[in-house]
Amino acid sequence: SMSLREHALSLFRSAVGTVRPAPMLKSAVKLQGDGCPQLLVKGRAFPVKRDLYLVGFGKAVLGMAAAAEEILGDHLVRGIINVPLGIQNSLQRAGMREMLLKPHSKIQVIEGAKNNLPDREALKGAVAIQELAEGLTAGDLLLVLISGRGGSALLPAPIPPILLEEKEKLTKTLASRGAAIQELNIVRKTLSLLKGGGLARLAYPAQVVSLILSDVIGDPLDIIASGPTAANSHSIQDCLQILTKYNLLQSLPESVETVLSHSPTEPTAPEDYSHVCNVIIGSNALALEEAKRQAEGLGYATLILSAAICGEVGRIATLYCQLVRLGCLGFAGLGEGPQGDEARGNLLQLAAELDIPGLNLSEFLQAMRGLGPERPVCILAGGETTVQLQGTGKGGRNQELALRVGLGLHRAQAAEGRSLTKCDVVFLSGGTDGQDGPTEAAGAFCSPELVREALRDGLDVEAFLSNNDSYTFFSQFQGGRHLLVAGLTGTNVMDIQAILIRAM
């Protein structure tokens, strides 16, 4: 029989597989009919009356464009995509030919945004996309491919007379004064021609269909890649409030002042977007659904906790440890006793503090109560945690999370022993883009035995954690066996976690 670890790995791979560019596009998009062809997107039909054009921007867009061109065939007249610097080379080296455009493709590729920062090359691509959109007419159809990760940096087009450098400097100053990413995006959108619905407005009266790969919790259309084809929910007032809050109103460049004084005070009305259809074709929730299907096929009673897990990595580790504890108590027949009540109480309190969007934990705990001891249990979750850096070590949020869960389970086992030792437990956390922090690992696995076995090898887990050095730990521990190495995936829908528990 396969080990829990092999099961966890296969669930992770199937979740990522379903949001890889080619399978994702092929399941969402079809082209039908020859005489008067129609583009079908998740069952909605868009007639191709005249010409079909394509634009795209973001990290996963190259693979999406290759799949789209295959589907659209000769109906595609022309395309322009803006992708991260060096991505064609990386994919070529990784042997991922299916993610590259064919020779003689009708799609022009522009690479830019080195280190995910808007630069001259990214601006060149954005201007080319802008010009293509402005030239469209009523019968045309514009297919827009958006990949959240890197999408915003690859579409910089400040409203004239603002220069790219001025907009960049303002964004950096805001960030250095502690502005949140949402606040930065509101300012960026206000000063941008293409973000905040600008691209869709320029393409009018053509029909615009956007296919979106989301890397943002909750999949908000106006936030993913700064929402180039979505109605902007923010007004000029919101932008001015942020600039006031961070004490920047008095020191703005003249060009920014000019643009702000000429901006409409109200956000564009939603009816101005009747020519636009935005469709999320890949997200963390879709990846988790696929993992659930696979887990049930392997015989697990499977529950999805949430696709919006966020918060400090130590707190999230505690959440997962309490869930494991509760699952093991269930297998030991102690789930309804005082220990089970304590674990549930801890979980509800933690969830209230973490405030994870859309998480109904009491409902989830009720579903856990319904799981009998006869089948192994799989709990799936996804989202993106944050790490407060204290040390100088090497790692990523997924490896740190796995190591913290390992430590938490070790402590729980020491405290109550019996129920946890009656179970076989594996926890996995991995980034769907195949890279966790600055390492070649996507994440890591752990079990309640990890800390004990590491101590035998002379490795002190707490010392590695206090230096944020999870990657070094996992590399040195049992020859790197607990690292999750997936290779470049060409996609990104944040992170995926899996807890597998079975009676021993």
C-alpha positions in Angstrom: 0.0 0.0 0.0 1.2 3.6 -0.7 2.4 5.5 2.3 0.6 8.6 3.6 3.4 10.6 2.2 3.0 9.2 -1.3 -0.7 9.9 -1.1 0.0 13.5 0.0 2.4 14.0 -2.9 -0.1 12.6 -5.4 -2.8 14.9 -4.1 -0.5 18.0 -4.4 0.4 17.0 -7.9 -3.2 16.5 -9.0 -4.2 19.8 -7.5 -1.4 21.6 -9.4 -2.0 19.6 -12.6 -5.6 20.9 -12.8 -4.5 24.6 -12.7 -1.6 24.2 -15.2 -2.1 26.5 -18.2 -2.9 23.9 -20.9 -5.4 21.7 -19.0 -7.0 24.7 -17.3 -7.6 26.5 -20.7 -8.7 23.4 -22.5 -11.3 22.6 -19.9 -12.6 26.2 -19.9 -12.4 27.3 -23.6 -13.7 25.7 -26.8 -14.1 27.1 -30.3 -17.2 25.9 -32.1 -18.5 25.9 -35.7 -16.9 27.0 -38.9 -19.4 29.3 -40.8 -20.1 31.6 -37.9 -17.8 30.4 -35.2 -18.4 30.9 -31.4 -16.0 31.0 -28.6 -17.4 29.0 -25.7 -16.0 30.0 -22.2 -17.3 27.8 -19.4 -20.5 27.3 -21.3 -21.1 31.0 -22.3 -21.0 31.7 -26.1 -19.4 34.7 -27.7 -19.8 34.9 -31.5 -16.6 35.6 -33.5 -18.1 38.2 -35.9 -14.9 39.7 -37.2 -11.4 39.3 -35.9 -10.1 37.6 -32.8 -7.2 39.2 -30.9 -5.3 38.1 -27.8 -3.3 40.0 -25.1 -1.9 38.8 -21.8 0.4 39.6 -18.9 1.8 37.7 -15.9 3.9 34.8 -14.9 1.7 31.9 -16.2 0.6 33.7 -19.4 3.1 32.1 -21.8 1.7 28.7 -21.2 -1.8 30.0 -21.3 -1.1 31.7 -24.6 0.4 28.6 -26.1 -2.8 26.6 -25.2 -5.1 29.4 -26.4 -3.4 29.6 -29.8 -3.8 25.9 -30.2 -7.6 26.2 -29.5 -8.1 29.3 -31.6 -6.2 28.2 -34.6 -6.5 30.4 -37.7 -9.2 32.6 -36.1 -6.5 34.4 -34.1 -5.4 37.4 -36.1 -2.7 38.8 -33.7 -1.6 38.7 -30.1 0.8 40.4 -27.7 1.8 39.1 -24.3 4.0 40.6 -21.6 5.9 38.0 -19.5 8.6 38.0 -16.9 12.2 38.4 -18.1 14.0 35.1 -18.9 10.9 32.9 -18.6 11.2 31.5 -22.2 14.7 30.4 -21.4 13.8 28.9 -18.0 10.9 26.9 -19.6 13.2 25.8 -22.5 15.8 24.6 -20.0 13.2 22.8 -17.9 12.1 20.9 -21.0 8.6 22.4 -20.8 8.1 22.8 -24.5 4.3 22.7 -24.2 4.4 26.1 -22.4 6.2 27.8 -25.3 4.7 29.3 -28.5 5.2 27.4 -31.7 7.6 28.9 -34.3 5.7 31.3 -36.6 3.2 32.1 -33.8 0.9 35.1 -34.4 1.6 36.1 -30.8 4.4 38.5 -30.1 6.2 37.9 -26.8 7.7 40.8 -24.8 9.8 40.0 -21.7 10.2 42.6 -18.9 9.7 43.5 -15.2 13.0 42.2 -14.0 12.7 41.2 -10.3 9.0 41.8 -10.6 9.5 45.5 -10.9 7.9 47.6 -13.7 10.7 48.7 -16.1 11.2 50.1 -19.6 10.7 46.7 -21.3 7.4 46.1 -19.4 6.3 49.6 -20.4 7.1 48.9 -24.0 4.9 45.8 -23.8 2.1 47.7 -22.0 2.1 50.4 -24.7 1.9 47.7 -27.5 -1.1 46.2 -25.7 -2.7 49.6 -25.3 -2.3 50.4 -29.0 -3.8 47.0 -30.0 -6.8 47.6 -27.7 -7.4 51.1 -29.0 -7.5 49.9 -32.6 -10.4 47.4 -32.1 -13.8 47.9 -33.6 -17.4 46.7 -32.8 -17.2 43.3 -34.4 -13.8 42.3 -32.9 -13.3 40.0 -29.9 -10.4 40.6 -27.5 -9.3 37.6 -25.4 -7.3 38.8 -22.4 -5.2 36.3 -20.4 -4.4 37.4 -16.9 -2.1 35.7 -14.4 -2.2 37.4 -11.0 1.4 36.7 -10.1 3.5 39.4 -11.9 0.5 40.7 -13.9 0.5 44.1 -12.3 4.3 44.8 -12.8 4.0 43.7 -16.4 1.3 46.3 -17.3 2.8 49.6 -16.3 1.3 52.5 -18.2 1.2 55.7 -16.2 -1.3 58.4 -17.3 0.7 61.1 -19.2 2.5 63.3 -18.2 3.5 60.9 -15.3 6.8 59.2 -16.0 7.3 55.5 -15.0 10.2 56.6 -12.7 7.9 59.0 -10.9 5.1 56.5 -10.3 7.7 53.9 -9.2 9.3 56.3 -6.7 5.9 57.2 -5.3 5.0 53.5 -4.9 8.3 52.8 -3.2 7.9 55.7 -0.8 4.4 54.5 0.1 5.7 51.0 0.7 8.6 52.2 2.9 6.1 54.1 5.0 4.2 50.9 5.7 1.3 51.1 3.2 -0.5 47.8 2.7 -0.5 46.0 -0.7 -4.2 47.0 -1.1 -3.4 50.7 -0.5 -0.5 50.5 -3.0 -2.8 49.0 -5.6 -5.4 51.7 -5.2 -2.8 54.4 -5.8 -1.2 52.5 -8.7 -4.7 52.0 -10.4 -5.6 55.7 -10.0 -2.4 56.7 -11.9 -2.6 54.0 -14.5 -4.1 54.0 -18.0 -4.7 50.2 -18.1 -5.3 49.1 -14.5 -8.6 49.5 -12.7 -10.6 48.7 -15.8 -8.6 50.9 -18.2 -7.8 48.2 -20.7 -11.4 47.2 -21.0 -12.5 50.8 -21.5 -9.9 51.3 -24.3 -11.0 48.1 -26.1 -14.6 49.4 -26.3 -16.7 48.7 -28.5 -15.0 45.3 -29.0 -16.2 42.3 -26.9 -13.7 41.6 -24.2 -13.4 38.2 -22.6 -10.9 37.8 -19.8 -9.5 34.5 -18.6 -8.1 34.9 -15.2 -5.7 32.8 -13.1 -6.1 34.1 -9.5 -3.3 34.3 -7.0 -5.3 36.4 -4.5 -7.4 35.2 -1.5 -11.1 35.4 -2.4 -10.4 36.0 -6.1 -11.5 39.7 -6.2 -11.6 40.7 -9.9 -10.5 44.3 -9.3 -7.4 43.3 -7.2 -6.0 40.4 -9.3 -3.2 42.1 -11.4 -4.8 45.4 -10.4 -8.0 44.6 -12.4 -7.3 45.8 -15.9 -10.7 44.5 -17.2 -12.8 44.9 -14.0 -14.8 47.9 -12.9 -12.7 49.8 -10.3 -14.4 49.9 -6.9 -12.2 52.8 -5.7 -12.5 56.5 -6.4 -10.0 59.3 -6.6 -11.0 60.1 -3.0 -9.7 56.8 -1.8 -6.3 57.6 -3.5 -6.1 61.0 -1.9 -7.0 59.6 1.5 -4.0 57.2 1.3 -1.6 59.9 0.1 -2.8 62.1 3.0 -2.5 59.2 5.5 1.2 58.7 4.6 1.9 62.4 4.5 2.7 62.5 0.8 0.2 65.1 -0.5 2.5 68.0 -0.1 5.5 66.4 -1.9 3.9 64.9 -5.0 5.6 65.4 -8.4 3.8 68.1 -10.6 2.7 65.4 -13.1 0.9 63.4 -10.4 -0.8 66.5 -9.2 -2.0 67.3 -12.7 -3.4 63.8 -13.2 -5.2 63.8 -9.8 -6.7 67.2 -10.4 -8.2 66.1 -13.8 -9.4 62.6 -12.7 -13.2 62.0 -12.5 -14.3 62.0 -8.9 -16.6 59.0 -9.2 -15.6 55.4 -10.2 -16.7 54.4 -13.7 -20.3 53.1 -13.7 -20.7 49.3 -13.9 -22.8 49.6 -17.1 -19.7 50.9 -18.9 -18.4 47.3 -18.7 -21.4 45.6 -20.4 -19.0 44.6 -23.2 -16.7 42.7 -20.8 -16.9 39.2 -19.4 -14.4 38.2 -16.7 -14.0 34.5 -15.9 -11.8 32.9 -13.2 -10.5 29.8 -14.9 -7.9 28.8 -12.2 -7.9 29.4 -8.5 -6.9 27.8 -5.2 -10.4 26.6 -4.7 -10.5 24.8 -8.0 -7.1 23.1 -7.2 -8.5 22.0 -3.8 -11.6 20.5 -5.4 -9.4 18.3 -7.7 -7.3 17.2 -4.7 -10.5 16.3 -2.8 -11.8 14.2 -5.8 -8.4 12.3 -5.8 -8.4 11.8 -2.0 -11.9 10.4 -2.0 -10.8 8.0 -4.8 -8.0 6.8 -2.5 -10.5 6.0 0.2 -10.2 9.1 2.5 -13.1 10.9 4.2 -12.2 14.3 2.9 -13.0 17.8 4.0 -11.8 21.2 2.7 -11.1 23.7 5.5 -10.7 26.8 3.4 -9.1 28.2 0.2 -8.4 31.5 2.1 -6.0 30.6 4.8 -3.9 33.6 5.7 -2.1 34.9 8.8 1.2 34.6 10.6 2.8 31.2 10.0 3.2 30.3 13.7 -0.6 30.8 14.3 -1.6 28.8 11.3 0.8 26.0 12.4 -1.1 26.0 15.8 -4.4 25.7 13.9 -3.3 22.7 11.9 -1.8 21.0 15.0 -5.1 21.3 16.9 -6.9 19.9 13.8 -4.5 16.9 13.8 -5.0 16.5 17.6 -8.8 16.5 17.2 -8.6 14.0 14.3 -6.4 11.6 16.4 -8.7 11.9 19.4 -11.5 10.8 17.1 -9.6 7.7 16.1 -8.8 6.9 19.7 -12.6 7.2 20.6 -11.9 10.3 22.7 -13.3 12.9 20.4 -16.4 13.6 22.5 -14.6 13.7 25.8 -13.0 16.7 27.7 -9.9 16.6 25.4 -12.0 16.8 22.3 -14.0 19.7 23.8 -10.7 21.5 24.7 -9.3 21.1 21.1 -12.5 22.4 19.6 -12.5 25.4 22.0 -8.9 26.2 21.1 -9.7 26.0 17.4 -12.8 28.3 17.6 -10.8 30.9 19.6 -7.9 30.7 17.1 -10.2 31.1 14.2 -11.9 34.1 15.8 -8.4 35.8 16.2 -7.2 34.8 12.7 -10.4 36.1 11.0 -9.9 34.0 7.8 -12.3 35.2 5.1 -15.4 33.0 4.7 -14.2 30.3 7.2 -17.2 28.8 9.1 -15.2 26.7 11.6 -18.1 25.5 13.7 -19.7 24.0 10.6 -16.4 22.4 9.7 -16.0 20.9 13.2 -19.5 19.5 13.0 -18.6 17.8 9.7 -15.4 16.4 11.4 -17.7 14.9 14.2 -19.5 13.0 11.4 -16.4 11.2 10.3 -16.3 7.6 11.5 -13.1 5.8 12.6 -13.3 3.3 9.8 -11.9 5.5 7.0 -8.7 7.5 7.0 -9.2 11.3 7.1 -7.9 14.0 4.7 -8.1 17.7 5.5 -7.3 20.1 2.7 -6.7 23.8 2.8 -5.0 26.6 0.8 -4.1 30.3 0.8 -0.9 32.2 1.7 0.7 32.6 5.1 3.1 35.3 6.1 6.5 34.9 7.9 8.0 37.6 10.2 11.7 37.4 9.4 13.9 37.3 12.5 16.9 35.3 11.2 19.2 35.2 8.2 18.5 31.6 7.2 17.1 30.2 4.0 13.6 28.9 3.5 10.1 29.8 2.4 6.7 30.0 4.1 5.7 26.5 3.3 8.9 24.8 4.6 8.6 27.0 7.7 5.0 26.0 8.2 5.8 22.3 7.9 8.6 22.6 10.4 6.4 24.5 12.9 3.7 21.9 12.5 6.3 19.2 13.1 7.4 20.9 16.3 3.8 21.5 17.5 2.9 17.8 17.0 6.0 16.7 18.8 5.0 18.9 21.8 1.4 17.7 21.7 2.6 14.1 21.7 4.8 14.8 24.7 1.8 16.4 26.5 -0.9 13.7 25.9 0.9 10.8 24.3 -1.6 8.0 23.8 -4.1 9.4 21.2 -1.4 10.9 19.0 0.7 7.7 19.0 -2.3 5.6 17.9 -2.3 7.5 14.5 -0.3 7.7 11.4 -0.1 11.4 10.5 1.5 13.3 7.6 1.3 17.1 6.9 2.3 18.7 3.6 2.5 22.3 2.6 3.6 23.4 -0.9 3.6 26.4 -3.3 1.7 25.7 -6.5 4.3 27.5 -8.6 6.9 24.9 -7.5 9.1 27.4 -5.7 9.0 28.2 -2.0 11.0 31.3 -1.2 14.5 31.5 -2.7 14.8 27.7 -2.8 14.3 24.9 -5.4 11.8 23.2 -3.1 8.1 23.8 -3.3 7.6 23.1 0.4 8.0 20.2 2.8 6.4 17.2 4.6 6.4 16.5 8.4 5.1 14.0 10.9 4.8 13.9 14.7 8.1 11.9 14.7 10.1 14.5 12.9 11.5 16.4 15.9 12.4 13.2 17.8 14.3 11.8 14.8 16.0 15.1 14.1 17.3 15.3 17.7 18.8 11.8 17.2 20.7 13.2 14.2 21.8 16.2 16.4 19.5 18.7 14.7 17.8 21.2 16.9 14.5 22.2 15.2 13.9 25.3 17.4 17.3 26.7 16.6 16.6 26.4 12.8 13.2 28.0 13.2 14.5 31.0 15.2 16.9 31.7 12.3 14.1 31.2 9.7 16.4 28.4 8.3 13.8 25.7 7.4 15.4 24.9 4.1 18.8 24.1 5.7 17.1 21.9 8.2 15.2 19.9 5.7 18.3 19.6 3.4 20.3 18.2 6.3 17.6 16.0 7.8 17.5 12.4 6.3 19.1 13.5 3.1 16.4 16.0 2.2 13.7 13.3 2.1 11.1 15.6 3.6 11.5 18.4 1.0 8.7 18.7 -1.6 10.5 19.2 -4.9 8.0 19.7 -7.8 10.0 21.7 -10.3 8.7 24.7 -12.2 4.9 24.3 -12.7 4.2 27.3 -14.9 1.2 28.2 -12.8 0.4 29.9 -9.4 -2.7 29.7 -7.3 -0.9 30.3 -3.9 -0.2 27.4 -1.5 -1.8 24.0 -0.7 -1.8 22.1 2.6 -2.9 18.6 3.3 -3.3 16.7 6.6 -3.6 12.9 6.3 -4.5 10.8 9.3 -5.2 7.1 9.7 -5.4 4.6 12.5 -2.2 2.6 13.0 
